């Protein structure tokens, strides 16, 4: 039996997310102590580089998304990989803070072009009935990359130094992903004479997915803002916890080794969550699955108030990590349910950029709170409330209302 080519697209997306997202954004913090020690950067400066990049790229994200819709995800990914790999190689040669900021901005640009946005569009175009499972398998790459990157990068630094480690990671990413983008990735099944899922769709189902949504009307839609605000609140909570978790556990009298093990356990729990979330998304209403996992995630955060007890710390890591499996991967599924595929790239570009800003502003604000209070209690309270509100906003999405509106607008203007 011949394998549907869409599953090779899933493999390509898995590798893109493993290297360009998992290795980079979970692995960068391993470099921070070396940059502080050798280059004299402050702790705030090493984290500000990526945040500055997102703030600078944000005004252009709509245009980037439109290029994904117009040119296809493959062309955008091929171009973006250069902005992922080359800046990493050049970081091995930097000596000044301005160089680090400049290269971080380029790295963020590469992330936007090769990370969640184009890969989500790829999966959405190649799959319909199995879209949830396909997205779950692809996002295993992000989770697995995040789980192995601290160990991998620590090994490189310990054996070759941080400068050579940057160079090795940059070259490795380009050596693996550029051939994948060139010879495996295809933007749409029609390029190979195929159809989504590899199975012709019944006429009744096909018409449902061929609704064309006017982009100007979409951004005035209640559902669009529910998706954007709800997901940003929860992604912000995730980023806050992940970026501060090891430091927090160290404050709770765990050794750095113990904290790293618990942190890795959290990330490995997310691998199971991604697979299960994908299967549930194919069987139940996607926005309800998303809201449920977001709520579980938010309600796990108060366990951090008693994290000095080992059982509570591990319970938090497992529950939060498992629920974190729904982080980014359900956003394109719910967005596609509401607005179809015609402008999915542009919509996801705006939504994911808002998510990314939340993901980096949250940890920054938590650091400020800790500096002022010498405690994370206020930060954990804020992100818990934000997560619960985010889950409620996602639950409030009305998919059927959106599709009904899409059909009545053309008739009214005819």
N, C-alpha and C positions, 0 to 999 in steps of 0.2 A: 504493500500500500504506500503510495507516494505521500510524503509529508507536505502539508500546505506551506507554501513559502512564507506565509505570515509568521510562522514560528521561528524562521531564521531572522525575521525582523525583530522578534522578541529577544533573540540572542544578541543581536546588534545593540538594541536598546539597553539590555542588561549590562553589556560591556561599557557602553557610553556612561551609564549611571554609576557603574562600579569605579571607573577611573576618573571621569571628569567631575563627579560630585562626591562619591564616597571617599576616595583616596584624598582628594584635594581638601574638601571642607571639614572632614573629620580628622585629617592628618596634619593640617596646618598648625593646630595648637601644639603639636609635638615640637615644632621648630621654634616656638615663641621663647622658651628659656634660653636657647642658643643666641637668638637675636638680642635679647636683653643683655646677656653676658658679654658677647663679642662685639656688638655694634653700639651698645649703650642705649638702645631703645627702651622707653618706659613700657609698663604693662598696658597702659591705655593706647599707646601708639601702635603696638603690634596688633591690637584688635581693631583699631580705627581704619586701617588700610582697606579692608574689605567693605566696611560700612561706607567709607567715602566713595568707593567704587560704585556701590548700589545707588547712592544719592546722585552721582553724576550721570549714570546710565539711565536712571528712571525716566527722564523726559523723552527719551528716544525709544522706549520699550514698545510703544504702539507701532512705530515704524518697523521695528524688528519683527514683531508678530505678523505684520502685513506681508513681509518678505517670506516668512514661512508659508503663509497661505498662497502666495503668488508663485514663488520659485520652488517650493517644496522643501521638506525638512532635510533631505539629503544634501542639497547644495549649501544650506545654511550651516549644517553640522561640519561639512568638510572645511568651510572657511573658518568656522569658529575654533576648530581644533588647534589651529596655529596660535590663537590667542590663549589657549590653555597651556600648550607645551612650551612655547618659546619664552613667555615670561618666567616660567619656573626655571628654565635653564639660566636665564639672565639673573635671577635672584641669587644664584650661586656666585655671582660676581659683584653684587651690590656692596656699597660701603657707606652710603648716605641715606637718611630717612626719606628724602624726596624721591630717591630711586625706588625705594620700597613702596611708597604710595603710588607712584606711576605704574609700577608693575602690578600692583594689586588691582588698580583700575582696569588694566588690560586683562587680568585674570577674571574679573567679574564679567567683562564683556564676553570672554570665551565661555564662561559658565552659562550666560543667557543664551548663547548661540548653540551650545552643545548639551545642555543639561535637561532639566525637567520639561521645559516648554516644547522643543521640537520632538522629543521622544514621546511625550504624551500625544502629540498630534499624529505621530507615526502609528502608534498603537490604535488610536481612535479611527484612523482611516483604514487600517488593515483588518479590524475586527468589529463585529457588532454583537452577536449572541455571546461570544466568548471574551468580550472586551474586559470584563472584570478580572478573569483569570489571567489573561495576557498581561494586563497592567500589573497584576500582583507578581507574576514571574519576572517581569522586567525590573520592577522596583526591588526585587531581591538583590539586584546588583548594587543599588545604593546602600542597602542595609549591610550587605556582606562587605562592601568596600569600607564602610564606616567601622565595622567590627575589626577588620584586619589591619587597617591603615596605621593605627598607633604602634602596633608591634612591628610592622614592616618598616615604617619610617624610623622608629627608634633603632632598629637593627642597622639601617643604612648610616644613620648618624654615628652610632657607636663604632662602626667599622671603617667608615670613610670620611666622616666629618659632615657638618651640616651643608657646606657649600656643594660638595660632590653629591650629597643626597638630593638636593634640589635638582641638580643636573640629571641625575639618574631617573628621577620621577618624571621630569619633563620629557626626556627622550623616550622613556618607556611608553608614556601615554601616546605620543605621536606614532611610535613604531607599531603599536597595537591598533589604535583607532583609525588612523588614516587609511590603511588597507580595508578595514571593515566598512568605512564610509564609502570608499570608492567601488568596491566589488560586491558587497553584500547588501547594503542599505538601498532601498527603493522607496520613494516618497509615497507611492500610491499603488494599490494592486493592479490598476488598469495599465500601468507601465509594462507589466508582464502578461497582459491579457487575462487577468484574474479578477475575482470579485471578493469583497470582504467575507471572511470566514471560509473562503473557498467553495461556498455553496450559494447558488443563485437565490436571491431573496424573493419571496412571494410578492406579488404586485401590491397587495394591501399593506404589507410592512414597508415596502420600498417608498411608497408615497409619504409615509410618516417621517422618513428620514431625509426627504428631499425638500422640506420646508426651507425657504431662504429667509433669513432674518436680517432685516435692515440694521446695520451696525449702530446708527444713531439712535434707533429705537431701543436697541439692546441696552445701551449704557444708561437709558432712562428707566430701564426695567427694575422693578423691586427685586426680582430674583437675582439679577446680576449683583446688586449691592449686598444682598443676603449672602451670596457665595463669597464675594470679595471680603466683606467685613468679618463674616463668621470664620472663614478659613484663616484670615490674617491674625485674629485673636488667638486661635489655637496654635497656629504655627509659631507665633510669638512666644506662647507659653512653652512650647517644645524647645525652641532655641534658647530661651532663658535657662531652662533646667539643664539642657545638655552642656552648654558652655560653662555653667557655674558648678556642675555636679561634683567634679573631682575636688575642686577647691572647697566646696561645702563639706564634703565628707571628711576632708583633711581637718577642717575646723572642728568636726565632731570626734576627733581623736583617732580616726582611721589612718593607717599608714598610707603613703602614696601607692604602694603596691596593692593593698587591700581596696583602696578606692578605684584603682584602675580595673581590678577584677570585677567589681560590682558594676562599673560603667560598661565594661565589655558584656556582662550578663544582660544589661538593659538593651544593648544593641542587638545581641543575639535573639532576645525575646521578640524584638521587632521583626526578625526574619519570619518567624512563625505567624506573627500577626499579618504580615503582608499577604501570605498565601491564603490564609483563612478569610481575610477581608475580601480578596479577589473572588473567591468562591461565593461568599454571601452576596456580593454585589451583583452576581449573575442570577441570583435566585430571589432576591428581595429588592424593594425599591431602594435605589442607590443612595438617595439623600437621607433616608432613614438609617441605613447602615452607617453612613458617614457621621450622622449626628450621634448615634449610639456610641460609637468608638470614641468620638471626641468627648462625650460626657464621661465615659469611663476614665479616659486620660486625665481630665480635669479633676475628677473626684479622687484620683490616686495621689495628687500632689500634697494634700494635707498629711499624708504619711511621713513627709519630710520633717514635720514638727517633732516626730519621735524617732528620727533616723539614727539617734545615738544607740538605739537598740538594733542589733544586727538583723534580727528577724524583720523589723519594720523596714530597714534599708533594702533588704532583698525583696520583700513583698512589693515595695514601691517599684524597684527596678523591673521586676517581672510584669506587674500589671501595667505600669506606664509604658514600658518597652513594647509589650504586646499591643496595646491600644495605639501606640505610635505608628504601627503598621499602616494606619489609615491616613498618615500625614498628608502627603502630596498626591497620592495615587488616585484617590476618589474625586479630587477636584475636577480633572478633565472629564470624568464619566458623568458627573452631575451637570457640568457645564454643557456637554454635548447633548444630554437629555433635554435640557432647557432650550438650547439655541442651535442645535444641529452642528454640522461640520464646516459650513461654508466660511465662517469667520473665526473658527476655533483657535487658530494660531494667534490672532490678534487679541482675542479675549483672554486667552491663557497668559499671554505676555503681560497684560495689565494686571491680572489677578496674581500671577506668580511673583511679579515685581513687588506688589504690595505685601505678599507673604514674606518675601526675602527681606524687605525693610523691617517688618515686624520681627523676623527671626534674628536680626542683628541689633535692632534698637532695644529689644527686650533685655538681652544680656548686659548691654551698656547701661541701661537704667537700673538693672539689678545691682550692678557694680557701684553705681552712685549711691543707691540706697544702703548698700553694705558699708560704704565709706562713711556715710552719715550716721548710721545706727549701730555699726559693728554686728549686724545680724541680718539674716536673709528672711526673717519672719514676715516682714511687710511685703517683700517681693513675692514670697510664696502665696500670700493671701491675694495679692493683686492678680497673679497669673491664674490662680484657681478660679476667681470670679470671672476673669476674662475667658477662660476655657469653657465655663458653664454657659456664659452668654453666647459664646461662639457656637456651641452645640445647639442652643435654642434657635439661633438665627438660621442654621443649616436645616433644622427640622421644619422651620417655617416656610421653606421653599415650596412653591406650588407648581409642579411641572406641567400638569394638565392645563392650568390657566394660561401658561406661557404659550403652549402650542395652539390653544384656542384663539388667543390674541393674534398670533402670527397668521392664522388663516383668515381672520376677519379684516385685518388691516388692508390687504390688497383689494378686497371686495368693496370696502368703503371708499377707496380712492379711485376706483374704476369709473 
